[in-house]
Amino acid sequence: MSVGAELGIVGGSGLYELPGFEQAATLRPDTPYGVPSSDIVVGTLGGRSVAFIARHGAGHRLAPHEVPYAANIYALKSLGVTRLLSVSAVGSLQEQVAPRTFCVPDNLIDRTVARERSFFGNGAVAHVSLADPFCPAFSAQVVEAALSASELGVTAGGTYVCIEGPQFSTRAESELFRGWGASVIGMTAFPEARLAREAELCYACLAMVTDYDVWHTEEDVSVELVVANLLAMASDVAGIVAALASLDSHTCDAGCGHALDDAIITAPEAIAKDVWERLGPVAERYRHERPTA
Ligand SMILES: [Zn+2]
């Protein structure tokens, strides 16, 4: 493919386009994992080649459990993306993580129940490490960009609980998650983080804190409240993404780009040709680099 990008941005609720983005091409690829959420817009931002995709589709038509996460990441990987920033709206589980601030989480708890969570299967088994689902170095750059481009405040670190949704959580669940020490709650980081790791991308999340989740009895979370705060934060998000794009690429020492090393347990010669082909760019180098493949 002649069009390419190094930095991928998945825009969540409240981020459907990027101001200042010089668009060069609009792509609508088909992948073995389906069609991505939206057209993929490729261009330059801050002097860097960037690919942008709207997670919930044009007009926000896809619920969190309907997002074609695998298709999105497969398509971005095909374009050459090595770093993926997830922008997503979250609720706060901690008093000090205030609405209308940002959080760059450093870990995840998966409470989703019915989502395709791996590129592998069908005779190709892989077990990647997910101990630290976010790239530390890339996340540090996201924090740096947030501090330089916004005055809203950013919490560096914290655990993101990903629920299935689309309903918000119950008060009992919210208290349970607080008891687990989690900081924020959202609906999209899984399986995105799993698939980004399998695709060997450096993955980080810029979480927009829109509300206190329902443990906080002052005002229960509603779409109206979330949208009002998303709108209030939108221009800051655009500034942060532009600042991130203009930073020099980080040096990853966490091994994100080699996540599949020693992870594919199936003997390469036992993996059928059509299975390799379905995996495509995700496992390309293992197909060809392994001496017995
Ligand atoms: Zn990394």
Boltz pocket constraint, residues with backbone or C-beta under 6 A from the ligand:
constraints:
  - pocket:
      binder: B
      contacts: [[A, 135], [A, 136], [A, 137], [A, 138], [A, 201], [A, 202], [A, 203], [A, 252], [A, 253], [A, 254], [A, 255], [A, 256], [A, 257]]
      max_distance: 6.0
